[in-house]
Amino acid sequence: MRIHFTTLFALFGWTLCVAQPAAPIGLAGKAYERHVEFGWTANTEANLSGYRIYRSIGGGAFQLIKNVPKTTTTYMDPAWGLGENLDLQYQLKAFDTGGQESGFSTPLALQTGEMSDEEFLDMVQDYSFRYFWDFGHPFSGMARERNTSGDIVTTGGTGFGIMAILVGIERGFITREEGLDRINLIASFLEFADRFHGVWPHWMNGNTGNVVPFSQYDDGGDLVETSFLLQGLLTARQYFDQNNPEEEGLRQLITSLWEEVDFNWYRKQVNNFLYWHWSPNYGWQMNFAIRGFNEAMIIYILAIASPTHGVPANLYHSGWAGGNYLNGGDFYGYHLDVGPFRGGPLFFAHYSYLGFDPRFKKDVYTNYFIRNRNHTYINREYCIANPEGHLGYSEHSWGLTASDDPWGYLAHEANAGPDNGTITPTAALSSMPYTPNESIDALKFFYREYGEELWGPYGFYDAFNLDEDWFASSYLAIDQGPIVCMIENYRTGLLWEKFMSNPEIGPALEEIGFVPDSTEVGISERPLSGLDLSLFPNPALAGSRVTLELSVLTKAQVDISLHDWTGRPVRSIQEQEAFMPGIFPIDIPTDQLPAGMYYLKLNERAFPLVLLKN
């Protein structure tokens, strides 16, 4: 009896000697229109178990809303069901494995409120970017295929992720140094990962770089995925342009990786089209020719542009455009020169155009900016018409493309069979350069109406289907990446500008037969913030004086550059100079420039300039 009493006393005394956890510190966060997010500094107690989160609404009593484990130091509070314009306060307590609690943290006050279009774009880019930054593979930096993929990383999705990282730098989500380090990590991993005549597989193990078969015979090189990766790498090569050892080293490594891709091998050396796959075990067993129109246009552009293993330019016509390429039909009042019935899934208008700028140019078949814009409008009009009678389709809720759905994964499109009621946010959001007003409207509708179930740690979940009362819990690299990148191309043209400035791209387009086309200026709906301009004369004689009259309405940073029609930079006119309100005439030098079409880039907008023979 005495021993038992002594043991209890000893245990009780030990419990009394263990200090209670310290109150959490460092609470900081941000309120959005319908949710808030905040973080705190991790407690350091060895026996810490987790944190209790308390919330006060409108000055009311604090209520416990969530217990989170000790590994969690951020929390997103979905406030859709609480009302609008909320005054919220949050406090935390830490608790240990023995059940002891800390005192309350200092309260954090946050207020939700209506957001502007620019704030919505910032928010969506930030959250979607996190998929690649926070969820990138810890060893290789590569993008995981989806949020349940473990160590499986994806080649094409990593190309999209590299471009998203560049956007993250420009938007201030990370520093230039952080982005450089991550892309260096990725490129260094790619240097030693499995390659097959310079071509990476679709999937790899993010720790080892070894191929992970995508299907029974697909255990070798994937030229389409590799080209999406190269699109990102070449954009990064032009972005990191500073003369220091780190950026010079990355440029050299990317050039080496690019020049080792043997595009010629992937046409079986002599064929007039390229093949998607080759395996060292199964050879050409997959035997899948890359023919348009689909998502793969960039493959032929890069193959023709390659300085070491380039293919003849005629393959663009015999291969890419050599199959069932032309359309010529009108759908819901919109014309399609090329592509399948009603355009196909909307990712056809996205993947190859994250870097390749379709504005101001056309080939013998079409102007691809107009083609992609019309494709997007057709997709939206089909959803409005809703011939299959699905729940939730409307002028605000639209967008059919490849994504998860209640039955698995499918390339959804504006056609009875592939349209099963699944709306995919990336479809409308990644079409931002083509249909900015309609895409922003869809963005806000998805967030405001469905955000409680559709919004998560990396932005919009993959898809939803109201027929089945189903919302995805998944994220895919190939869906999150285009959201970040195409919104940025709408806002600033950053990725278009950097990719098109690669010296190999312009000559390849000329070899293919692209020519200038001023029938579509491009993104015309987006106003210049605080600026107005006139350009005269236009057209002008080559070598003559051209004047840009810049009207500055509010103090603004101004960046002006001149590009040829392929996107190659020709001259820098003004580099990030601060202008006070007023009217400023600026000379645009055209001496030693040949006649032709150019475009003047003023901040995020581009304007055609035609120079005539003198």
TORBA-561047 format. One record per residue (C-alpha): x, y, z. Coordinates in steps of 0.001 Angstrom, whole numbers, padded with zeros to 6 digits, always signed. Layout:
N
XYZ/...
end
This chain:
614
+000000+000000+000000/+002837+002350+000890/+004657+001564-002375/+001515+002246-004412/+000915+005559-002627/+004545+006578-003115/+004376+005792-006826/+001254+007888-007269/+002815+010735-005348/+005938+010565-007507/+003942+010669-010721/+001760+013503-009438/+004787+015444-008339/+006483+014947-011733/+003393+016289-013484/+003431+019366-011315/+007069+019993-012245/+006434+020017-016019/+005927+023621-017134/+002848+024441-019164/+003517+025385-022814/+004281+028982-023676/+001549+030988-025358/+002022+030997-029155/+003608+034126-030588/+004104+035771-033970/+000523+035640-035226/+000248+037373-038600/-002153+036922-041464/-004230+038297-044279/-007956+038630-044885/-009512+038060-048292/-013106+038503-049386/-014509+035255-047980/-011647+033648-046065/-008645+034499-043936/-005251+032885-043536/-002710+033327-040769/+000392+031746-039326/+002435+031756-036148/+005858+030860-034773/+006218+027194-033818/+006500+026415-030112/+009663+024565-029084/+008497+022389-026169/+009608+018768-026544/+006237+017435-025370/+004120+019823-027449/+001029+018154-028910/-000669+020938-030876/-002605+024187-030886/-006191+025230-030221/-007570+027977-032461/-010247+030338-031158/-012266+032867-033150/-014340+035919-032254/-016850+037383-034732/-017810+041044-034488/-016398+041471-030993/-018236+038469-029565/-016883+035780-027292/-013989+033636-028478/-015078+030133-029528/-012862+027106-030135/-013004+026294-033866/-010118+023905-034481/-007383+021788-032898/-004332+021358-035122/-001227+019178-034627/+002126+020593-033567/+003469+020347-037127/+000912+022916-038304/+001778+026615-038064/-000697+028047-040586/-004468+028015-040740/-006968+028988-043412/-010407+029820-042036/-013174+029407-044649/-015605+032145-043687/-018093+031775-046559/-020932+030817-044249/-020321+033603-041729/-021337+036611-043819/-019527+039477-045529/-017314+042328-044300/-016498+040460-041108/-014527+041741-038123/-012657+038650-036963/-010191+038032-034164/-008126+034927-033525/-006282+033616-030485/-004272+030443-030004/-003392+028182-027115/-000674+025542-027195/-001271+022201-025455/+001084+019356-024576/+000865+015568-024432/-000176+015751-020800/-003159+017953-021601/-001711+021161-020162/-002595+024363-022018/-000794+027646-022441/-002405+030988-021933/-003942+032791-024892/-001768+034354-027562/-002062+038035-028355/-005215+038434-030499/-004915+038846-034262/-007561+041087-035848/-008530+040597-039514/-011364+042037-041595/-012819+040501-044732/-014085+042791-047472/-014862+043067-051154/-011807+042597-053354/-010862+044299-056619/-010099+042365-059797/-006374+042932-059249/-006602+041560-055716/-008402+038474-057003/-005681+037896-059590/-002973+038342-056944/-004710+035865-054651/-005237+033177-057279/-001687+033441-058590/-000250+033333-055072/-002185+030265-053959/-001710+028353-057233/+002021+029152-057185/+002282+027467-053787/+001599+024095-055400/+005018+024304-057033/+006812+026125-054245/+005495+024608-051018/+004673+021207-052511/+007641+020857-054859/+009599+017644-054309/+011991+018238-051383/+015009+016586-053024/+014698+017485-056698/+012482+020579-056614/+010428+019019-059417/+006645+019302-059539/+004711+016334-058258/+002135+014978-060706/-000707+015597-058234/-001122+016239-054529/-001259+012492-053809/+001728+011441-055935/+004372+010976-053252/+007757+010805-054968/+006410+010696-058539/+007331+013919-060317/+006179+015083-063723/+008281+016470-066542/+005777+018704-068330/+004238+019947-065098/+007710+020923-063932/+008103+023077-067030/+004903+024862-066079/+006170+025103-062502/+009448+026714-063553/+007483+029431-065296/+005240+029800-062231/+008370+030332-060119/+009405+033194-062404/+005979+034720-061842/+006450+034203-058111/+009629+036272-058244/+007971+039079-060207/+004968+039150-057869/+007118+039205-054736/+005996+035815-053432/+009668+034784-053254/+012995+036515-053869/+015006+036264-057070/+017676+034364-055145/+015155+031840-053835/+013734+031259-057300/+017204+030926-058798/+018186+028346-056189/+015062+026261-056830/+015434+026273-060611/+019139+025472-060244/+018132+022503-058100/+015679+021326-060751/+018126+021762-063636/+020901+019961-061738/+018541+017065-061039/+017535+016925-064707/+021175+016741-065761/+021567+013348-064071/+018013+012019-064393/+017099+009343-066927/+017105+010587-070489/+016557+008757-073743/+018401+010471-076588/+018207+013615-074493/+014478+013270-073824/+013084+012840-070327/+010246+010443-069446/+006767+011580-068456/+007239+010473-064844/+010337+010112-062695/+011172+009285-059108/+011920+012632-057492/+014673+011151-055336/+016566+009092-057907/+015681+010508-061316/+014802+007004-062502/+011942+006596-064940/+008564+005597-063512/+006527+003934-066301/+003478+005960-067302/+001933+002879-068901/+003038-000609-069949/+005132+000473-072937/+005744+004079-071896/+008972+003673-069921/+011255+005832-072037/+011386+009296-073531/+008282+011472-073853/+008904+014224-076389/+005736+016188-075613/+006393+016328-071867/+010025+017198-072566/+009004+020086-074806/+006734+021525-072116/+009734+021298-069780/+012003+022995-072329/+009479+025796-072784/+009903+026532-069078/+013674+026102-069020/+014225+028376-072014/+011980+031018-070467/+014088+030823-067298/+017294+031086-069354/+016173+034466-070644/+014770+035617-067304/+017986+035066-065343/+020062+037482-067394/+022376+038978-064788/+026142+038712-065139/+027029+036791-062012/+028360+033235-061611/+025064+031798-060356/+022869+033068-063192/+025543+032480-065836/+025908+028908-064583/+022182+028277-064829/+022041+029675-068362/+024892+027391-069415/+023282+024333-067844/+019922+025021-069489/+021634+025503-072853/+023395+022165-072424/+020165+020347-071548/+018350+021973-074492/+021049+021158-076998/+021220+017496-075930/+017582+016811-076872/+017726+014742-080075/+014554+015742-081873/+015733+013962-085026/+015759+010610-083262/+012079+011067-082488/+011131+011122-086159/+012814+007748-086619/+015566+009800-088266/+013759+010176-091607/+009979+010444-091192/+008083+013627-091943/+006542+013824-088480/+007645+013411-084879/+006765+010595-082513/+005581+011080-078950/+007454+008154-077298/+010514+005948-077552/+011513+003199-075110/+014841+001355-074825/+012836-001761-073936/+009950-001497-076402/+011323+000792-079089/+008528+002463-081059/+005824+000169-079667/+003649+003151-078679/+003921+004421-082289/+002004+007618-081542/+002633+010302-084148/+002401+013912-082981/-000152+015528-085255/-002328+018558-084672/-004452+020126-083713/-003983+019514-080012/-001770+020763-077157/+001517+019906-078896/+002270+022843-081229/+005307+023906-079172/+007022+020568-079895/+007404+021319-083589/+008508+024903-082961/+011248+023707-080597/+012263+020821-082852/+012763+023203-085780/+014502+025745-083518/+016997+023262-082055/+020556+024403-082865/+022008+020881-082562/+019353+018317-083524/+016904+020416-085503/+014397+018919-087899/+013484+020426-091292/+010873+023170-091154/+008616+021291-093559/+007794+018874-090704/+005583+021595-089253/+003352+021200-092300/+003743+017491-093039/+003701+016471-089378/+001981+018944-087095/-000492+020212-089701/-000432+017063-091808/-003390+015249-090308/-006953+016320-089638/-005840+019896-088972/-008208+022254-090730/-011706+023041-089536/-013346+026044-091217/-016581+025772-089265/-018576+028305-087268/-019890+027435-083821/-022139+029730-081781/-021085+032540-084116/-017324+032009-083759/-015086+030747-086553/-012371+028110-086209/-009765+027851-088960/-008081+024834-087364/-008794+022264-084685/-011422+019628-083951/-015182+020056-083680/-015902+023030-081366/-012183+023282-080659/-011622+020371-078293/-010739+020624-074580/-009479+024064-073601/-005997+022911-072633/-005360+022863-076390/-005334+026693-076135/-003058+026799-073095/-000102+024397-072860/+001833+025476-075951/+001086+029152-075341/+002519+029629-071853/+005706+030779-073561/+004896+030992-077262/+003189+034342-077867/+000475+033870-080511/-000124+037596-081026/+000887+039649-084095/+001634+036647-086281/+000022+033932-088349/+001062+030906-090336/-000556+029737-093546/-003413+028268-091517/-004481+030847-088933/-003682+033508-086353/-003464+031397-083186/-004457+034176-080809/-007735+034581-082689/-008108+030810-082954/-007640+030332-079191/-009896+033253-078328/-012680+031861-080517/-012141+028371-079078/-012632+029803-075586/-015790+031665-076572/-017197+028509-078185/-016497+026522-075025/-018240+029154-072907/-021226+029502-075252/-021673+025740-075220/-021841+025824-071415/-024411+028631-071557/-026517+026693-074085/-026011+023561-071946/-027509+021068-074421/-026985+018157-072004/-028879+019905-069200/-026175+019751-066538/-026577+021527-063220/-024563+024682-062631/-023616+025617-066198/-024077+029332-066910/-022459+032461-068300/-020536+032668-065013/-019751+028974-064510/-018082+027455-067538/-014933+025761-068770/-014473+022225-070130/-011012+020681-070263/-009058+017651-069068/-009367+017086-065318/-010479+014771-062570/-014189+014040-062385/-016442+011815-060234/-015525+008752-062306/-011788+009291-062755/-010042+011510-065305/-011299+012696-068695/-010575+015280-071377/-013890+017143-071110/-014954+019248-074086/-017928+020913-075743/-019424+017727-077121/-022063+015341-075802/-019780+012403-075034/-016916+014123-073199/-019256+016590-071461/-020351+014836-068276/-021207+017880-066157/-017686+018573-064885/-016499+022190-064759/-012749+022710-064346/-011573+026128-063083/-008277+026023-064990/-010239+026075-068260/-011655+029568-067759/-008790+030947-065663/-006014+029879-068040/-007930+031517-070904/-007437+034921-069263/-005423+036444-072164/-008141+035501-074653/-011311+036316-072692/-010258+038485-069748/-013661+039855-068795/-015384+036483-068942/-012492+034691-067226/-012320+037148-064326/-016090+036895-063966/-015800+033090-063728/-012962+033382-061216/-015029+035555-058897/-018097+033342-059307/-016175+030160-058483/-014714+031803-055377/-017855+033511-054103/-020403+030798-054862/-018441+027579-054411/-015331+028622-052514/-016197+026843-049276/-015792+023508-051091/-013736+024538-054130/-010978+026658-052519/-008050+025119-050678/-004373+025507-049776/-003207+025700-053417/-006136+027687-054790/-009068+026177-056658/-009340+022409-056446/-009239+020619-059757/-012927+020415-060712/-016533+020096-059604/-019683+018379-060845/-023002+019586-059420/-024951+016738-061051/-023130+014446-058636/-022773+016993-055808/-019027+016385-056171/-016041+018646-055560/-012505+017413-056173/-009963+017308-053372/-007123+017039-055874/-004561+019364-057405/-002659+018607-060635/+000536+020330-061741/-000675+020620-065330/-003818+022426-064170/-002347+024749-061519/+000620+025840-063648/-001310+027327-066580/-003446+029350-064144/-000391+031164-062769/+001284+031556-066142/-001595+032629-068349/-002877+035129-065803/+000608+036657-065848/+000672+036751-069641/-002620+038627-069459/-001295+041028-066823/+002227+041736-068105/+003151+039385-070959/+006204+038381-068892/+006508+034752-069959/+005662+035472-073584/+008335+038151-073688/+011051+036007-072116/+010395+032858-074123/+010119+034700-077428/+013415+036494-076771/+015325+033212-077093/+017491+033706-080196/+016536+030334-081668/+012773+030974-081774/+012427+033870-084232/+014371+032213-087080/+012403+028994-086574/+009109+030845-086972/+010379+032468-090145/+011455+029070-091507/+008009+027662-090766/+006417+030526-092678/+004938+032676-089947/+004397+036253-091074/+003362+039444-089252/-000352+039929-088703/-001808+043117-087267/-005456+042095-087552/-005500+041222-083849/-003651+043535-081491/-004061+041111-078618/-005140+041941-075115/-007224+045045-075668/-009581+044932-072704/-006954+045497-070015/-006497+049247-069353/-003099+050784-068794/-002988+051841-065170/-002712+055640-065045/-001387+055925-068616/-002624+056839-072070/-000690+057152-075317/-000687+057932-078992/+001869+056718-081527/+002462+058706-084724/+003006+058404-087574/+001949+054776-087789/+002629+053358-090339/+005912+055254-090716/+008827+055168-093122/+011706+053034-091886/+014422+055333-090557/+012026+058207-089945/+011105+059760-086624/+008273+058113-084699/+006918+059804-081592/+005201+058201-078660/+003144+060792-076796/+002752+059466-073282/+000015+060909-071067/+000695+060082-067431/-002435+060496-065319/-000935+059367-062005/+002672+058775-060994/+003825+055590-062714/+006821+053394-063432/+007226+053121-067189/+009087+050470-069156/+009126+050782-072962/+010790+048417-075434/+010573+047683-079154/+010251+044101-080445/+010106+042551-083882/+007036+040580-084897/+008488+037282-083644/+008929+038725-080165/+012675+039312-080242/+013663+042512-078416/+015052+045140-080776/+015575+048214-078604/+015040+049350-075052/+013464+052823-074987/+012818+053425-071268/+013768+051092-068432/+011560+051349-065336/+011675+055137-065173/+009374+057028-062808/+007090+059558-064520/+005088+062244-062733/+001692+063339-064149/+002013+065175-067449/+002430+064717-071207/+005784+063458-072466/+006875+063104-076116/+009304+060185-076486/+011276+059508-079671/+011203+055919-080938/+014374+055457-083012/+013826+053458-086198/+017213+054009-087833/+018825+050871-089243/+015584+048948-088820/+014270+047141-091900/+010714+047644-093050/+008227+045330-091407/+005907+044937-088466/+007072+045608-084911/+005342+046052-081631/+005991+048555-078913/+005662+047160-075405/+004593+049699-072792/+004486+048030-069381/+001951+045206-069779/+000471+046291-073137/+001717+045852-076676/+000953+048097-079676/+001738+047374-083338/+004077+049662-085267/+004433+049252-089038/+007572+050514-090805/+007330+050977-094579/+010144+050887-097098/+011698+054312-097571/
end
